[in-house]
Amino acid sequence: MNENRIKWEFFATALLLGVLIVWQMNTKDSLERAQNPEVQEVVAVEVARLTNANSDLRKELADLSNEEYNLAQVLNNKAKAEESIQSKQEKAEILAGNKPVVGPGIELVIYNEVSIPQLIDLLNALMNIGAEAISLNNVRVTNQYSVWGAELKPPYTFQAIGGPAALSTSLTRRGGVVDQIEASSGALEFKLEEKNQLSLPAGDVRDFKHAKTVEINE
């Protein structure tokens, strides 16, 4: 058994030496090829090709980054344009009075009989001091509303959406519209309250048959 073991050990040693010799020869050949001018030229050409390819890839990456930035700008501008259009549409709907609105404001109730011109003065005063939406006796006041054609009797209830403090102060200040009405018609019996939340109804909407919008080129 020892004799067989010795043979196997000798065989393994010889095999290992053979592998080492072959590896050494291959390494020597590789080194000689690497030192060959023709091989070096081929390697140099390959390195230059890879360098150019890497430069092209970087340029393509930069172009893609610019395209992505430009696309983001377009989408951002589109979102801003849509937001602006929506905001303008909401303002137009509030001014036209074709939708109910809510917000803080004031409620003025006048219990005395007052004239139509005085009611108009009150409405104009509210508009001039910043009221964004107004109703009179629960009817929305729009550019199509006419006090002259309305059947109005006291008490007159004005509701106006806007800054409550500014509206209240402007109405009751010395020389303000309430003071002017009292100066011409005597003392008014009224109640003025600032409200955190008012709800105004929609007004009548006219059906436009002849008027058309015009596009303006900026």
Secondary structure, DSSP 8 states (H G I E B T S, - for coil): -HHHHHHHHHHHHHHHHHHHHHHHHHHHHHHHHHHSHHHHHHHHHHHHHHHHHHHHHHHHHHHHHHHHHHHHHHHHHHHHHHHHHHHHHHHHHHHHT-S-EEEEEEEEEE-S---HHHHHHHHHHHHHTT-SEEEETTEEE-TT--STTS---SSEEEEEES-HHHHHHHHHSTTSHHHHHHHHH----EEEEEEEEEEE--------SS--------
